[in-house]
């Protein structure tokens, strides 16, 4: 007799957060003059994360959609790892994300001494 294996609940918030990080990576890469190919590669990862969210949130898909969402999200998470390396500075990503929020009205403050 087979025991059904249930998949854990889909991490909607975490996948949305990761999609936001990918969007910041895209914005920073675009601001930094990345090639069309590099921007397309980043955009593909973002589309896959969006697709995972759609699959997981669709009641019409049922359990098969939930499993497919996990599969798509797992693959996309591995691809996110390839978008940056450990030496990539976070400052350009944060500035690009802040700029998207403020619409380009970015006030740059110097870092307080002692930090």
Residue frames as qw, qx, qy, qz and C-alpha x, y, z in Angstrom:
[[0.000, 0.888, 0.459, 0.000, 0.00, 0.00, 0.00],
 [0.414, 0.374, -0.007, 0.830, 1.38, 3.40, -1.01],
 [0.254, -0.701, -0.422, 0.515, 1.29, 6.19, 1.49],
 [0.333, 0.840, 0.228, 0.363, 0.52, 9.52, -0.18],
 [0.524, -0.210, -0.133, 0.815, 3.27, 12.05, 0.23],
 [0.081, 0.935, 0.345, -0.007, 2.02, 15.56, 0.71],
 [0.487, 0.405, -0.051, 0.773, 4.00, 18.56, -0.36],
 [0.263, -0.438, -0.437, 0.740, 4.49, 21.35, 2.15],
 [0.204, 0.880, 0.363, -0.230, 2.49, 24.55, 1.78],
 [0.575, 0.538, 0.153, 0.596, 3.76, 26.76, -1.00],
 [0.425, -0.496, -0.219, 0.725, 5.88, 29.65, 0.38],
 [0.296, 0.829, 0.387, 0.274, 4.06, 32.51, -1.37],
 [0.209, -0.970, 0.051, 0.115, 5.69, 35.29, 0.65],
 [0.586, -0.492, 0.471, 0.439, 9.21, 33.92, 0.22],
 [0.566, 0.327, 0.574, 0.493, 8.77, 33.45, -3.54],
 [0.143, 0.941, 0.260, 0.165, 7.39, 37.00, -3.83],
 [0.396, -0.844, 0.235, 0.275, 10.42, 38.24, -1.89],
 [0.624, -0.176, 0.569, 0.505, 12.74, 36.35, -4.21],
 [0.432, 0.669, 0.484, 0.362, 10.93, 37.79, -7.22],
 [0.088, -0.995, -0.042, 0.037, 11.58, 41.25, -5.76],
 [0.538, -0.588, 0.441, 0.413, 15.28, 40.42, -5.43],
 [0.594, 0.224, 0.600, 0.487, 15.36, 39.26, -9.07],
 [0.235, 0.893, 0.327, 0.202, 13.68, 42.51, -10.12],
 [0.290, -0.913, 0.194, 0.211, 16.35, 44.46, -8.21],
 [0.632, -0.245, 0.562, 0.474, 19.06, 42.38, -9.91],
 [0.494, 0.576, 0.525, 0.386, 17.51, 43.19, -13.29],
 [0.029, 0.989, 0.137, 0.048, 17.29, 46.92, -12.52],
 [0.448, -0.752, 0.361, 0.322, 20.90, 47.03, -11.29],
 [0.640, 0.013, 0.603, 0.476, 22.11, 45.06, -14.31],
 [0.373, 0.771, 0.424, 0.294, 20.24, 47.37, -16.67],
 [0.151, -0.985, 0.051, 0.071, 21.62, 50.45, -14.90],
 [0.547, -0.582, 0.495, 0.343, 25.08, 48.90, -15.12],
 [0.375, 0.631, -0.465, -0.494, 24.88, 48.43, -18.88],
 [0.578, -0.087, 0.812, 0.006, 24.32, 44.67, -19.00],
 [0.080, 0.119, -0.748, -0.648, 23.90, 43.05, -22.40],
 [0.668, -0.017, -0.186, -0.720, 20.50, 42.20, -23.83],
 [0.695, 0.036, -0.716, -0.055, 21.30, 38.53, -23.36],
 [0.249, 0.016, -0.728, 0.638, 22.08, 39.00, -19.67],
 [0.374, 0.009, 0.240, -0.896, 18.90, 41.02, -19.13],
 [0.730, 0.024, -0.440, -0.522, 16.88, 38.34, -20.96],
 [0.548, 0.028, -0.804, 0.230, 18.41, 35.64, -18.72],
 [0.009, 0.032, 0.599, -0.800, 17.44, 37.57, -15.57],
 [0.534, 0.046, -0.046, -0.843, 13.95, 38.25, -16.94],
 [0.662, 0.007, -0.698, -0.271, 13.43, 34.53, -17.64],
 [0.323, -0.071, -0.806, 0.491, 14.12, 33.71, -13.99],
 [0.233, 0.098, 0.337, -0.907, 11.60, 36.36, -12.92],
 [0.630, 0.050, -0.367, -0.682, 8.97, 34.98, -15.30],
 [0.575, -0.032, -0.817, 0.021, 9.48, 31.48, -13.87],
 [0.102, -0.115, -0.686, 0.711, 9.01, 32.74, -10.31],
 [0.435, 0.118, 0.046, -0.892, 5.83, 34.54, -11.43],
 [0.646, 0.041, -0.627, -0.434, 4.64, 31.35, -13.11],
 [0.373, -0.066, -0.859, 0.344, 5.24, 29.39, -9.90],
 [0.159, 0.147, 0.467, -0.858, 3.12, 31.90, -7.99],
 [0.570, 0.122, -0.255, -0.772, 0.35, 31.64, -10.58],
 [0.589, 0.018, -0.792, -0.158, 0.38, 27.84, -10.51],
 [0.256, -0.107, -0.800, 0.533, 0.32, 27.68, -6.72],
 [0.198, 0.206, 0.358, -0.889, -2.44, 30.25, -6.43],
 [0.488, 0.064, -0.476, -0.729, -4.76, 28.76, -9.03],
 [0.603, -0.080, 0.639, -0.471, -7.54, 26.73, -7.42],
 [0.833, 0.400, -0.098, -0.370, -8.35, 25.20, -10.82],
 [0.445, 0.550, -0.706, 0.044, -4.93, 23.54, -10.89],
 [0.898, -0.381, -0.070, -0.207, -5.49, 21.67, -7.63],
 [0.771, -0.510, 0.330, 0.191, -2.79, 19.35, -6.27],
 [0.788, 0.295, 0.270, 0.468, -1.10, 18.97, -9.65],
 [0.218, 0.872, 0.020, 0.438, -0.70, 22.75, -9.89],
 [0.533, -0.812, 0.224, -0.075, 0.70, 22.86, -6.39],
 [0.849, -0.204, 0.353, 0.336, 3.30, 20.21, -7.24],
 [0.608, 0.574, 0.224, 0.501, 4.10, 21.95, -10.53],
 [0.084, -0.959, 0.054, -0.265, 4.52, 25.26, -8.68],
 [0.686, -0.635, 0.325, 0.146, 7.07, 23.68, -6.36],
 [0.815, 0.132, 0.359, 0.436, 8.95, 22.20, -9.33],
 [0.377, 0.785, 0.153, 0.467, 9.04, 25.52, -11.20],
 [0.312, -0.925, 0.138, -0.167, 10.04, 27.44, -8.05],
 [0.809, -0.417, 0.315, 0.268, 12.83, 24.97, -7.22],
 [0.714, 0.356, 0.295, 0.526, 14.27, 25.30, -10.72],
 [0.139, 0.892, 0.081, 0.424, 14.03, 29.09, -10.63],
 [0.552, -0.817, 0.165, 0.021, 15.72, 29.23, -7.22],
 [0.812, -0.152, 0.323, 0.462, 18.69, 27.36, -8.64],
 [0.495, 0.606, 0.269, 0.562, 18.83, 29.82, -11.53],
 [0.205, -0.964, -0.021, -0.167, 18.80, 32.78, -9.12],
 [0.744, -0.529, 0.229, 0.337, 22.03, 31.42, -7.67],
 [0.677, 0.184, 0.364, 0.613, 23.64, 31.91, -11.08],
 [0.178, 0.899, 0.259, 0.306, 22.60, 35.57, -11.34],
 [0.144, -0.906, 0.313, -0.248, 25.08, 36.80, -8.74],
 [0.754, 0.126, -0.540, 0.352, 28.28, 35.54, -7.20],
 [0.600, -0.610, -0.387, 0.343, 29.44, 35.93, -3.60],
 [0.437, -0.208, 0.010, 0.875, 31.56, 38.92, -4.57],
 [0.032, 0.608, 0.466, 0.642, 28.67, 40.88, -6.11],
 [0.062, -0.018, -0.431, 0.900, 28.23, 44.01, -4.00],
 [0.011, 0.593, 0.795, -0.127, 24.73, 44.52, -2.62],
 [0.033, -0.514, -0.139, 0.846, 24.79, 48.33, -2.88],
 [0.167, 0.115, -0.524, -0.827, 23.84, 48.51, -6.59],
 [0.241, -0.362, -0.877, -0.207, 20.94, 46.10, -5.99],
 [0.181, -0.597, -0.595, 0.506, 19.65, 48.13, -3.06],
 [0.007, 0.409, -0.091, -0.908, 20.02, 51.42, -4.92],
 [0.194, -0.064, -0.713, -0.671, 18.18, 50.02, -7.94],
 [0.248, -0.491, -0.835, 0.027, 15.38, 48.69, -5.71],
 [0.133, -0.577, -0.380, 0.711, 15.09, 52.00, -3.84],
 [0.049, 0.239, -0.351, -0.904, 15.02, 53.88, -7.12],
 [0.211, -0.288, -0.822, -0.443, 12.12, 51.74, -8.32],
 [0.243, -0.599, -0.698, 0.308, 10.21, 52.53, -5.13],
 [0.126, -0.641, -0.175, 0.737, 10.90, 56.25, -5.20],
 [0.552, 0.768, 0.324, 0.035, 10.53, 56.62, -8.95],
 [0.638, 0.460, -0.019, 0.618, 14.11, 57.79, -9.32],
 [0.175, -0.850, 0.119, -0.482, 13.84, 60.43, -6.59],
 [0.867, -0.199, -0.343, 0.300, 16.69, 58.99, -4.58],
 [0.188, -0.914, 0.263, -0.245, 18.25, 60.95, -1.77],
 [0.810, 0.163, -0.440, 0.351, 21.74, 59.63, -1.17],
 [0.464, -0.848, 0.174, -0.189, 22.94, 59.97, 2.41],
 [0.374, 0.543, -0.703, 0.266, 26.43, 59.34, 3.58],
 [0.779, -0.278, -0.556, 0.083, 26.97, 56.55, 6.06],
 [0.433, -0.864, 0.140, -0.214, 27.38, 57.68, 9.67],
 [0.265, 0.597, -0.706, 0.275, 30.86, 57.28, 11.10],
 [0.351, -0.330, 0.763, -0.431, 31.48, 54.23, 13.23],
 [0.860, 0.176, 0.282, -0.387, 29.39, 51.79, 11.21]]
